[in-house]
Amino acid sequence: MITAEPSTSWVEQYAAEAASAYFLTRADVMVAGRSVVFVEARRAMWKRFADDSSSTSSIVRAVGRHHTTVMHALKTTR
């Protein structure tokens, strides 16, 4: 099954939601840092994409991360 790729506006919206939940900025959510708070915020954002039926490959393309990073994050949050 091919799913539509999330648009930039969805990425920004989900990043903003994760940022507000973790008291960060949208830029903090998208940063490559490995601080626990950044990782948890990104994980929450990616889970939101997955909950909206986005495939792992479409999430990867939308956020620019390696596919195994997203797969691991989704596996550990379900």
C-alpha positions in Angstrom: 0.0 0.0 0.0 1.3 3.4 -1.0 0.6 6.2 1.4 0.7 9.9 0.6 3.8 11.7 1.8 3.2 14.1 4.7 3.2 17.7 3.5 5.5 20.3 5.0 2.6 21.8 6.8 1.9 18.5 8.6 5.6 18.2 9.6 5.5 21.8 11.0 2.2 21.2 12.8 3.3 17.9 14.4 6.7 19.4 15.3 4.9 22.4 16.9 2.7 20.0 18.9 5.6 18.0 20.1 7.6 21.1 20.9 4.8 22.5 23.1 4.3 19.2 24.9 8.0 19.1 25.8 8.4 22.9 26.3 10.8 23.2 23.3 10.8 25.1 20.0 10.0 23.6 16.6 13.7 23.9 15.7 14.6 22.0 18.9 12.4 19.1 17.8 14.1 18.9 14.4 17.7 19.3 15.7 20.0 16.3 15.5 20.8 16.4 19.2 20.6 13.2 21.3 19.5 14.8 24.5 16.7 12.9 26.1 14.2 15.7 25.8 14.9 16.2 22.1 14.7 12.4 21.4 11.4 12.1 23.3 9.9 15.0 21.4 10.9 13.6 18.0 9.6 10.2 19.0 6.3 11.8 19.9 6.2 13.6 16.5 7.0 10.4 14.6 4.4 8.5 16.5 1.8 11.1 15.6 2.7 10.6 11.9 2.4 6.8 12.3 -1.0 7.2 14.1 -2.2 9.1 11.1 -1.4 6.1 8.9 1.9 7.5 7.4 4.3 4.8 6.4 7.8 4.7 7.8 9.3 5.6 4.5 7.1 8.7 4.1 8.0 9.8 7.6 11.7 9.3 6.8 11.3 11.4 3.6 9.4 14.2 5.5 11.8 14.6 8.4 15.1 13.6 6.8 16.2 10.8 9.2 17.6 7.4 8.6 14.9 4.7 8.2 16.2 2.6 11.1 16.1 5.5 13.4 12.4 6.1 12.8 11.7 2.3 12.9 13.4 1.9 16.2 11.6 5.0 17.7 8.2 3.7 16.6 8.9 0.2 17.8 9.8 1.4 21.3 6.8 3.7 21.6 4.0 1.4 20.6 
